[in-house]
Amino acid sequence: MNDRVQRLEEKVAYLERHVTEQDKVMLELAETLARLRLELQTLRERQTGAAGGAAGEDPADDRPPHY
């Protein structure tokens, strides 16, 4: 019976460590996602500003200057 309790305690300790490691990874991923969202928003704003900010115009429809 004592051996069984010890095995269960080891499993609980392993699972607690695993959950702690997963929490750290999830926090890092959330921070990375927030940073990437901000960067994407900045890039979109730059693209809109570079296109002259004209409503209804799609920058993909602009012809290159050599045409």
Buried (B, 14 or more C-beta within 10 A) or exposed (E): EEEEEEEEEEEEEEEEEEEEEEEEEEEEEEEEEEEEEEEEEEEEEEEEEEEEEEEEEEEEEEEEEEE
